[in-house]
Amino acid sequence: MKTPIVVLLLLAAVVSACGRKGPPLPPLVRTPVAPVDFAAERRAGHVDVSFTVPAANTDGTRPANIQRVDVYALTSPTPVPVEQLVTLGTAIARIQVKSPRDVGDVIGPDDSVDDLEPLVGAGLEQGVRASIGEDITPLARDGATDKALRFYVGLSVTKNGRRGLLSKMVAVPLTAAPPAPAAPKLTYDETNITLSWPPAATPGVAYHVYELNTKKPDGTKPEPSAAAKGEPQDEELRLTSAPVDMPQYMDASVEWGVERCYRLRAVEVAEALVLESEPGPSACVTPRDTFPPAPPVALETGPSEGAISLVWDAGKEKDVAGYIVLRGIPSAATLAPITPTPIQETAFTDKVPSGTTYAYAVQAVDKSGNISAPSARKEETAR
């Protein structure tokens, strides 16, 4: 019986040891992710740096333990390690961000945002797109400075002032921008506004097309063009996702009676670095609908006692307002309208004497009053 007693004593000792408290664990430190989609664009003597404010921590929890985002810049002929950019560079901006009241009060990556506690403090909301600007002095193109670059990086800073993660490093060239282009020539049809300009005199120069934010007669702004949807609604909206090397651009955003204004910037791309010029003069146009709809098609006639019935296909244009029915004797060079005002229907019954033969045609009328050419003629004799 001695052996079981020893075993029980050993087990008791193990259980007692497991219940002892060890030294306190350090508090969990949550680190915000790096600024996302960090980018820099240079236009003439100005650089726009943009990024998405962190909204999560490296472990996937939300909201981010963040107080601000610092942006550093450094001028150098060659790239430097991104960590050294913070040490050797200059902080050109410190952007305050709203923080959690308690950094330990977080939700998981799959939890609903409705469970988030409101953020506190002044500054930007987490997850929004932020932008800061820096004016620079372009360098002359003398060969020695053609390789000079300006590097940028973003750094997340936690609520207690600890450094978080660095964004990717981006760069812009510092050499003088190409000359600003001339104003584009504007023409339009029913579906497109076409911009054209003289070809570039310098090889390798392309163009970005910008639309200026004008207003409708009622004071509201027009709907952005398809290429500009989702972009910030600034003074100008860039329509080209990449520089165009052809001296022409078509904007499929015609809106009758609404002024559209455009301007160009010349662009040079070298080793994936984009350099834009000052904007050229703007050009504006207010499209007017002077384009008649297509003639109606598939006109058919049918005789009845003392009447002739007509039917045709509806016009495909969205702005067709109605139709005019034309009639005349078969030998007539032109037919005369017998409907005083445009009718909405695509059918019409003409009461005529029995045994009478007439030629018919139909015209479409749009909302601006433009009238199409006559449809193909049809002849019919009433019974």
C-alpha positions in Angstrom: 0.0 0.0 0.0 3.0 2.3 0.3 3.4 2.9 -3.4 0.0 4.4 -4.1 0.6 6.9 -1.2 3.8 8.1 -2.9 2.0 8.6 -6.2 -0.8 10.6 -4.6 1.8 12.9 -2.9 3.6 13.5 -6.2 0.4 14.4 -8.0 -0.6 16.8 -5.2 2.8 18.5 -5.6 2.3 18.9 -9.3 -1.2 20.4 -8.9 0.1 22.7 -6.2 2.9 23.9 -8.5 0.5 24.6 -11.4 -1.5 26.9 -9.3 1.3 29.2 -8.4 1.3 32.6 -10.1 4.4 33.5 -12.1 5.7 37.0 -12.9 3.2 39.3 -14.6 3.1 39.3 -18.4 3.9 42.5 -20.2 0.8 44.2 -21.7 0.0 43.3 -25.4 1.3 46.1 -27.6 -0.7 46.5 -30.8 1.2 47.9 -33.8 -0.7 49.7 -36.6 -0.1 48.6 -40.1 1.9 50.8 -42.4 0.2 53.6 -44.5 -1.4 51.8 -47.5 -1.2 52.7 -51.2 1.5 55.3 -50.5 2.1 57.3 -53.7 3.7 60.6 -54.8 2.9 62.6 -58.0 4.8 65.6 -59.2 3.1 68.3 -61.2 5.6 71.1 -62.2 6.8 72.6 -58.9 4.4 70.7 -56.6 4.4 67.2 -55.3 1.2 65.5 -54.0 1.8 62.6 -51.5 -1.2 60.4 -50.8 -1.9 57.3 -48.8 -4.7 55.5 -46.9 -4.7 56.0 -43.2 -4.2 52.7 -41.3 -7.4 51.3 -39.8 -6.1 48.0 -38.4 -3.2 46.5 -36.5 -0.7 44.0 -37.6 -2.7 41.2 -35.8 -5.8 42.1 -37.8 -7.7 43.8 -35.0 -9.5 47.1 -35.3 -9.3 50.0 -34.8 -5.6 50.8 -35.3 -3.6 51.9 -32.3 -2.5 55.0 -34.1 -2.1 58.7 -33.2 -0.7 60.1 -36.4 1.1 59.4 -39.7 4.5 61.1 -40.3 5.7 61.7 -43.8 9.5 62.0 -44.4 11.3 63.2 -47.5 14.9 63.1 -48.6 16.7 64.4 -51.8 19.3 62.0 -53.1 20.8 60.9 -56.4 20.4 57.3 -55.5 17.9 55.3 -53.3 18.7 54.8 -49.7 17.4 52.0 -47.4 13.9 52.9 -46.3 14.8 52.8 -42.6 17.6 55.4 -43.2 15.2 57.7 -45.0 13.5 58.4 -41.6 16.9 59.0 -40.0 18.5 61.1 -42.7 15.4 62.8 -44.1 13.1 65.5 -42.9 9.5 65.2 -41.5 7.5 67.3 -43.9 4.1 66.5 -42.4 2.6 65.0 -39.2 -1.0 64.1 -39.9 -3.2 63.6 -36.8 -5.5 60.6 -36.8 -8.5 59.8 -34.6 -7.5 57.1 -32.0 -9.3 54.5 -29.9 -10.2 55.6 -26.4 -8.8 52.3 -25.1 -6.2 50.6 -27.3 -7.2 47.3 -25.7 -10.9 47.7 -26.9 -10.7 46.1 -30.3 -12.7 43.8 -32.6 -11.5 41.0 -34.8 -11.1 41.2 -38.6 -14.4 39.4 -39.1 -16.4 41.3 -36.6 -18.9 44.0 -37.6 -17.8 47.6 -37.6 -21.0 48.3 -35.7 -19.2 46.9 -32.7 -16.5 49.5 -32.9 -16.4 52.2 -30.2 -16.3 55.8 -31.5 -12.8 57.1 -32.0 -11.7 60.2 -30.2 -9.4 63.2 -30.8 -8.9 65.6 -33.6 -7.7 64.4 -37.0 -8.6 62.2 -39.9 -10.8 59.2 -39.7 -9.1 55.8 -39.9 -9.3 54.2 -43.4 -9.7 57.5 -45.4 -7.5 58.7 -48.2 -5.1 61.4 -47.1 -3.1 63.8 -49.1 -0.4 66.4 -48.4 1.5 68.7 -50.7 5.1 69.9 -50.9 6.4 72.7 -53.1 9.8 72.1 -54.7 12.3 74.0 -56.8 12.9 72.1 -60.1 16.5 71.7 -61.2 17.8 72.7 -64.6 18.5 69.9 -67.0 22.3 70.2 -67.1 23.1 66.5 -67.1 24.6 66.6 -63.6 21.1 66.9 -61.9 19.1 64.8 -64.3 19.2 61.9 -61.8 18.3 63.9 -58.7 15.3 62.4 -57.0 13.1 63.2 -54.0 12.2 60.2 -51.9 9.1 59.9 -49.6 8.0 57.4 -47.0 5.1 57.3 -44.5 5.4 56.1 -40.8 2.6 55.1 -38.5 2.9 56.3 -34.9 1.0 54.6 -32.1 -1.1 56.3 -29.5 1.8 56.3 -26.9 4.3 57.7 -29.5 6.0 54.5 -30.5 7.0 54.1 -34.1 4.9 51.7 -36.2 5.5 50.3 -39.6 7.0 52.2 -42.6 5.2 52.4 -45.9 6.9 51.6 -49.2 9.3 54.3 -50.4 8.3 56.3 -53.5 10.2 58.9 -55.5 9.7 61.8 -58.0 12.3 63.4 -60.3 13.5 66.9 -59.5 14.5 68.0 -63.0 12.5 70.7 -64.8 9.1 69.6 -66.1 8.4 69.7 -69.9 6.7 72.8 -71.3 2.9 73.2 -70.7 0.9 72.2 -73.8 -1.5 74.4 -75.7 -5.2 74.4 -75.1 -7.1 71.4 -76.7 -9.5 71.9 -79.6 -12.9 70.6 -78.7 -15.6 69.0 -81.0 -18.5 66.8 -80.1 -21.2 64.5 -81.5 -24.1 62.8 -79.9 -22.0 60.5 -77.7 -18.5 62.0 -77.3 -16.6 65.2 -76.7 -13.3 64.9 -78.7 -10.2 66.7 -77.6 -7.3 67.2 -80.1 -4.0 69.0 -79.9 -0.7 69.3 -81.9 1.6 66.3 -81.5 4.5 66.7 -79.1 7.6 68.2 -80.5 9.8 66.3 -78.0 10.1 62.5 -78.2 8.8 60.7 -75.2 6.3 63.3 -74.1 2.7 62.1 -73.6 -0.3 63.8 -72.0 -2.8 63.6 -69.1 -6.2 65.0 -69.7 -8.0 66.9 -67.0 -11.6 68.0 -66.7 -12.4 71.1 -64.7 -15.3 71.1 -62.2 -17.9 73.4 -63.8 -21.5 73.8 -62.7 -24.8 73.1 -64.3 -27.2 76.0 -64.8 -29.0 74.9 -61.6 -25.8 75.2 -59.6 -25.1 71.5 -59.3 -21.9 69.9 -60.6 -22.2 67.5 -63.6 -21.7 63.8 -63.1 -18.0 62.9 -63.4 -16.9 61.2 -66.6 -16.6 57.4 -66.5 -12.8 57.5 -66.1 -13.1 60.0 -63.2 -15.7 58.1 -61.1 -14.4 57.3 -57.7 -11.7 60.0 -57.8 -11.7 62.9 -55.3 -13.8 65.8 -56.6 -11.1 68.5 -56.7 -10.9 71.5 -59.0 -9.7 69.2 -61.8 -10.4 65.6 -62.4 -7.9 63.5 -64.2 -9.6 61.5 -67.0 -6.6 59.5 -68.2 -5.5 56.6 -66.1 -2.2 56.5 -68.0 -0.5 59.2 -70.2 -1.7 59.1 -73.8 0.8 59.5 -76.5 -1.8 60.1 -79.3 -2.8 63.8 -79.7 -6.5 63.0 -79.1 -8.9 61.9 -76.4 -12.6 61.1 -76.4 -14.8 61.8 -73.4 -18.0 59.9 -73.4 -19.9 62.2 -71.1 -21.9 64.5 -73.4 -24.7 66.3 -71.5 -26.7 68.8 -73.6 -26.6 72.4 -72.3 -23.9 71.7 -69.7 -20.5 73.4 -70.1 -17.4 71.1 -70.1 -13.9 72.5 -69.6 -10.6 70.7 -70.1 -6.9 71.3 -70.0 -3.8 69.2 -70.6 -0.5 68.5 -68.8 2.5 67.2 -70.7 4.0 64.1 -69.1 7.5 62.5 -69.2 7.9 59.0 -67.9 11.5 57.8 -67.1 12.2 54.5 -65.2 8.6 54.4 -64.0 8.8 58.0 -62.6 6.2 60.4 -63.8 6.8 64.1 -64.3 4.0 66.4 -65.3 4.1 70.0 -66.6 2.2 73.0 -65.5 -1.4 72.9 -66.9 -2.0 74.3 -70.3 -4.8 76.8 -71.0 -8.3 75.5 -70.6 -10.8 75.1 -73.3 -14.6 74.9 -72.8 -17.6 73.8 -74.8 -21.3 73.7 -74.1 -22.8 70.9 -76.3 -26.1 71.7 -78.0 -28.3 69.0 -79.5 -28.4 69.7 -83.2 -28.4 66.1 -84.2 -31.6 64.7 -85.7 -32.7 61.2 -84.7 -32.6 58.3 -87.3 -35.6 57.9 -89.6 -38.2 55.4 -88.3 -38.0 52.0 -89.8 -40.3 49.1 -90.6 -43.2 51.2 -91.7 -46.2 49.1 -92.7 -49.6 50.0 -93.9 -53.0 48.3 -94.0 -56.3 49.2 -95.7 -59.7 49.2 -94.1 -63.1 50.7 -95.0 -62.5 54.4 -95.4 -59.1 54.3 -93.6 -55.5 53.4 -93.9 -53.6 52.1 -90.8 -49.9 52.7 -90.2 -47.5 51.1 -87.8 -43.7 51.4 -87.4 -40.8 50.6 -85.0 -40.0 53.0 -82.2 -36.7 54.9 -82.5 -33.7 53.7 -80.6 -32.5 57.1 -79.4 -33.4 57.9 -75.8 -34.4 61.4 -76.6 -37.1 60.7 -79.2 -40.1 62.7 -78.2 -42.6 61.7 -80.9 -43.4 61.2 -84.6 -44.8 63.1 -87.5 -46.9 61.3 -90.1 -46.5 62.5 -93.7 -48.9 61.9 -96.6 -49.2 62.8 -100.3 -50.2 61.4 -103.7 -47.8 58.7 -105.0 -46.3 61.0 -107.6 -45.6 63.9 -105.1 -41.9 64.8 -104.7 -42.5 65.6 -101.1 -45.1 64.6 -98.6 -46.9 66.9 -96.2 -47.4 66.4 -92.4 -51.0 65.3 -91.4 -50.3 65.3 -87.6 -50.2 68.9 -86.3 -48.0 68.0 -83.4 -45.8 64.9 -82.9 -47.7 61.9 -81.7 -46.3 59.5 -79.0 -47.6 56.3 -80.4 -46.0 54.2 -83.1 -49.3 53.7 -84.9 -51.7 55.9 -86.7 -55.0 55.6 -88.5 -55.7 57.9 -91.4 -59.4 58.3 -92.4 -59.6 58.8 -96.2 -62.2 58.2 -98.9 -62.6 54.7 -100.1 -60.6 53.8 -103.2 -58.1 56.6 -102.6 -54.4 55.8 -102.9 -51.8 57.7 -100.8 -48.1 57.5 -100.1 -47.0 57.7 -96.5 -43.8 58.3 -94.5 -42.9 59.0 -90.9 -40.4 61.3 -89.2 -39.0 61.1 -85.7 -38.7 64.2 -83.5 -36.3 64.5 -80.5 -36.7 66.5 -77.3 -34.6 69.3 -78.8 -36.9 69.6 -81.8 -34.6 68.0 -84.3 -36.5 66.2 -87.0 -35.3 63.1 -88.8 -35.3 62.5 -92.5 -38.5 60.7 -93.7 -38.7 57.0 -93.4 -39.1 54.8 -96.5 -42.4 55.5 -98.3 -45.3 53.1 -98.3 -48.3 53.3 -100.7 -51.8 52.1 -99.8 -55.4 52.3 -101.1 -58.3 52.5 -98.7 -61.1 50.0 -99.3 
